[in-house]
Amino acid sequence: MTVLILTSEQDVTADMVVVHLNASGVPVVRLDPADLTGGVALSGEYVHGAFRGHLWSAGRLVGMDGLRSIWVRRPGTPATRVPHPSDWLTEESSQALYGMLRGLDVRWMNHPDAARRARHKPWQLRLAQRSGLPVPATLITTFPQAARDFAERFPDLVVKPVSGAHPQEPPRAVPTSRVAPGTDFAAVAFGPTLLQRRVTKRADIRLTVVGDRMLAARKPTAADADPDEVDVRFATSAALWEEAPVPPRIADGVRTYLREAELAYGAFDFAEDGDGTWWFLECNQSGQFGFVEVDTGQPIARTIAEWLARPARLPHQVRGADSTVH
C-alpha cells in the first residue's frame, strides 16, 4: 500500500518525512496538483458500481485503490503550472483530483474539508474556547468605535491579519504587531481587523500533535527583549527551542480541539505568561515543524511517517475516528 503526498516540489519539510518512509520500505508517491495536466495525469472509471482510479507522476503509475493514506501537506493550486492556465482548467482539475480522492477509504492528514474549515482563525478561536483552552481577549471588527472601546478595556493590544497572509506573489506572512498608544482606529472601517490583548510572555510554545502524540517545544523570551517584538517568527532572539512538557489542562483541551476539528495533525502556537499559563494563539493544520526538530531533536518527521505508514482504515470507519488524539 502506498502513501500519497500532495505538496510542492520544493518542500524540505516533506523531504524529511519521505526519508523515513523510504527507510521503512513504504512506497511513496509525491505530486503537486499544480502540475496537472503536465507532469501529473489522472484517470478514473466508474463502471457497474465499481471505481478504478489511477495517478501518474514522475514516471510512476499508482492505483488509487492501493493508497493507504494521503498527506495534504502544502499542495499548489491545481493546473496552474501549465502553458495556458485558466480558472476553468483549475476548477476542472480540482474537481477531478480531489473528487476522486474524497471517495477513497484512506486515512487523511488532513482531510481537505476539515483543513479548509480549520484555516479560519475566528472559527479556531471559538473552538479553542469551547475546548477549554485559554484564549486572550480578542476582537474582529470593521467598526472603528468597537475597536476604540476594546482598546479602552484592554490598553495593551496587538493587531494581526485575520487570514494570516498578504495577497501577493509569492505570499508572505504578515507579522503580529503591537498597537501604538493613541491609535485612532478609523482605518478599521476599510477591512476586518483582529485586535488581541497582548500576553506578556516569558516564552513561546509550539505544540506539534501527530495523531495521539504531542511534542511540545518552548523558546524562552530574553529578559531584555524588546516588548514590541511580539511575533516569534520575526524576533531577533538567538534562543533555541527546547523540549517541554505539556500541562494536563492544555493536553485535554488540545485533544478536544483536534477531535472536534477532525484533524490528524496540528501545529499549535501558545504564549506562556509569567504565571505559566499557555494562551492559545492559533492552530496551523499544515504548519512547519522542521525548525523545531532541528533545535530539539524531537522525532516529528518520523512520527508523521509512522502515522502515514499505518494500514489503511476500514471502509466502515468514519472520518476522524482514527485520526485524532485519544
N, C-alpha and C positions, 0 to 999 in steps of 0.2 A: 504493500500500500504506500502511496506517495503523498508527500507534503507539498502543497501548493503555496507559494509565497507571492503575494501581489505587492510589488514595490518598485520604486525607480531603480534604474541601473546602478547609479552611484549612491548606494545606501550602505555605509560602513556598519551601521547597527545591524542590518540584516545579515551582512557578511559574517558577523560574529556568531550568529545563530547557525548559519549554514555550515560553518566549520564543525560544530558539534554534531549536527545531523549527519554530515559526511563521515565523521569519525565513528559514529554508531551504525553506519551502514544503512541509514534510512534514505530511500530515494527522495530527491527534491526536484521540483520544477519551479523555477523562478521566472516571472514575467512581469512586464509593465503594461497595463491596459492602454497606455498612451501609444504603444507600438501596433495596436490593431489599426489598420489591416495590413501592415507592412511586415515587421518581423514576428508578429504573432497572428495566428489564424485559429479559427474555431469552427466547429460543426456540431449540430445537434439534430437527432432524428427521433420523431415521436410517431411510432407505428404500433398498432394492435395493443395499445395500452402500455407499451414499454418505451423507455427513453434510452438512447445511446448518444453520448456526447464525447467529443474529443477536443483537446487543445494541442496546438503545435507552437513551439518556441525554441529558438536556438538549435534547430535540427532535431528536436525531441518531440515525439508524439505520445500523449498520455490520455488514457481513457478517463473520463470524469467519474465513472463508477469505481475507479481504482484509487480515488483520493481518500485519505484518512482524516485530513484536517486542512484548513485554509487559514493562513495568517495574512490578514489585510493590514499590512504594515504602513506604507505611505505610497500608494499607487498613484500614477499620473491620471489625468482625465482621459478617458478612452478616446482613441483615434485622433489625438492631437499632434502626434509626431508622424504625419504623413504629408506627401507633397501638396495636397489640396484639402486641408482640414475645413470642417464646417460644423455649425451647430447641429445640423441634421445628422451628419455622419457620427458625431459624438453621441447623440441621443440613441441612434440606432445601435451603435456598438455597445453602449452601456446597457441598453435593454437586453441585447442578445447575451452578453457575457454574464452580467450579474443575475439576469433572469434565469439562465441555465443553472448557475451555481447555487442560487437560492433554493432550487428544487432538490438538491442533493442531501443525503443523510450523512453529513460530515460535522466535525467539530470546528467551530469558528473562533478565531481570536483576531478581531471581534466581529460578530455578525454585522453586516452593513447597516441594517435597520437600527440596531442598538447603538452602533457607533455614530450614526448621523444624529440621533437624539442626544447622545451623551456629549456632543460638542457644544451644545447650547449652555452658556455659562449661567444664565438665570435659572434654568432647569437644574443645573448642578447645585446651585446654592440652596434651592428649596429641598432637593433630595438630601443634601448633607444635613440640613436642619432636621428633617424627618428621621434621619438615620442616627441622630443623637450626637453629631459632630459639632464642636464649637465653631460658629461662623461669625466673623466680625460684622458689626452693623454695616449694612450696605444699602445704597440707593441707586436705582437705574431710572433715569428720568429725562424728559425733554422740557420740563417746567423749571425755568430759572428760579422762581420763588421757592419751589420744593428743594432745590439744591441749596439755596441760602438758608432755609430753615434747618436743613440737615446739618449744614456747617456750623450753625449756632449750637446745636445739640452735641456735635462731635467736632470740635475745632481742629483736631489734627487728622487730616484726611489724605488719602492718596486717590489718584484717578488712573483708571486703566481702561483699555478698549473692551467693549462687550464681546467682540468676536475674537480678539487676540492677535489679529494680523492686519497689516496695512495693505490695501488693494493695489499692489504694484507688482512688477515682474522683474526678478523673482520676488515673491512675498518676503517681507522682513517683519520680525517681531517688533512690536511697539512696547517700549519699557513702561512699567508702572512708575508713576512719578508722584512726588509729594505736591500737594496743593498749597500754593503760596498764601500766606495770611492776607485777608482783604480781597480775595478773588471775587469778582463781580458775578460770575456765572451766567452772564447774558448769552454767551455762545452756546450754552446748553440747548437752547431752542432750535439749533440747527442740526442736531443729531443726538441720538441716545447717548447718555454719559453715565458711566459707572463710577460712583464715589464710594469709598470704603474707609472705615475707621482704621487708621494706621496702627498696626501692632508693634509696640516697642519690643523688638525681638532680640533674643540672645543667641538665636540660631535659626538657620533654615533647615527644613526637613524635606527629604524626598523619600516617599514610601512607594516602592515598586511592588505590585502584587501580581503574581502569576498563578492562576488557578487558586489553590489553597495555601500558597506560600507567600509570606510577607518579608520583604527585605528592605529595611529602613536605613537611611543614611542621614547624617547630621553634619552641617557645616557651621561651626561657631562664628558668631559675629564679634569682630575685634572690639575691644573696649573703647578705642579711639575712632571707631568707624564714623564716617560722615552720615548723620541722620537722614540726609537727602538721598543716600544710596539705598533705596528700598527694594530694588529688583536685583536678586542674586545673580541673574544672568548677565548683568552689566556692571556688577560691583568690581572694585579693584582689589578686593581681599585675596591674599595668597593662601589662605587656609584651605586645607584639603577636606574632602568629605570623609567622614568616619562612620563605621558601622554603629548602629544604635538600636536599643531595644524598643519595642512598640508598647506603649501604655495599654493596659487591658481595655479601657474605655474606648480608645481610638480603634483598637483591633475589632471590637464589637461593632462599632459604627461603620467601619470600612467593610466588614462582612455584609452588613445590611445594605450598604450603598451598592456594592457590586451585585448582590443578589437582585435588588430592585432594578438596577440598570441593565441586568443581563450581560455583564461584561466578564470576560475571562482574564483580561489584562487591564490594569490601570496604573498610571503614574501620578500619585497624589503629591501635591505641594502643600506644606503647612508652614506656619511661622510659630516658633516656640517663644513664648514670652518669659518674663523674669520669674514667674511662678511655675514654669514648666508646662503650662498648658499649650497643647498643639492646636492652633487655629487653622481651620480649613480654608485654603485659598482656591484650589481648583483640582480637577482630576482630568488628566490628558489621557484619552483612551488609546493613543498611539505614541505616547511620549518616549523621548530618548532615554537610554539607560547606560550607554557606553561610558560616559564621563564618571558615573558613579562606580561602575565596575572597575574602571582603571584605578581610581583612588582607593577603593575599599577592598577590592579583590572578591567582592560578593559574586557568586556564580549565577548572575541573572541570565546571561545568554544560554548557559547550559540548562537552566531551569525552564526557559521557554522552549528550547529544543526538546527536552524530555516531555513537556506537555504536548507539543505538536506531534511527537512520535508515538503517543499512546494510541491504542487501537481505535478505529472509527467507532462512533457510538451507534447504538441500535436504532432502527427506524422508529420505534415507539417512544424514544426518549424526546422530551420536549426541549426546545432551545433554552440553554442556560442551566438546565438541570445538572449537567456535569461540568459546567464551565466556570462557576463562581466559587468563592471560598466557602468552606463549610465550618 
